[in-house]
Amino acid sequence: MVWLDIALLPAYAASLTSGAICPRPLESDPPHVELLLLSRSEPHSVELDGLLSLVREQVASM
């Protein structure tokens, strides 16, 4: 059985791929996607707190 996986990645991800991955750019403008991020109010891991901090910084700069 042969598997074929497809993923939409940002352009910079092409430089992070191995020879087993064949990145191709989109032929048209990239789609605009609205994202929603939710998290529980209970204590988070250090990693999740870091992600939430980065997201808050990005939203504040918009």
N, C-alpha and C positions, 0 to 999 in steps of 0.2 A: 504494500500500500504506500502511496506517495502522498505526502502532506504538502499543502500549499497554504501558507499563512500570509495574510495581508494586514498591514497596520498603517495608520496615518501618523507620521512623526514630523516634528519640526525639522527644517532643513539642516540645522547644525548636527542632528543625529546621524547624518550620513558619514561624518568623520569619525563616529564612534563605533561603526559597524565592522564586522569581520568579513572575510572573503565568502562566508556562507550566506551572507545577506546581500541582496542586490537592491540598493535604494534607487528610487526613480522620483523625480520631481513631478508635481501635479502640472498638468498642461494649462490650467487656468488659475485664476487667483485663488488663494486658499480660502476655504469657507470661514465665515464668522460664526463662532460658537459661543453661546452664553453658558456659563457654568455656574452651578450652585454648590457651595461647600457648607456642609453641616457637620457639627461634632457635638458630642455629649458634653454636658457641663461638668461631669465628674473628672477627676484628675487624669491627665494625659501623660503619655510617654514623652521623653525629652525630644524624640524625633518628631512626634506629632506637634508638639509645641513649637519646634523650629519651623515646620511647614506652615502652621497657622500664622506665625510671625511674618514669614515671607509673603504670604498671601495678603495679610493686612497692609504691609508696606506697599505692595503693588497696587492695591485698591486705593490707598491714600494718595498715591502719586498720579492717579487718573484724573 
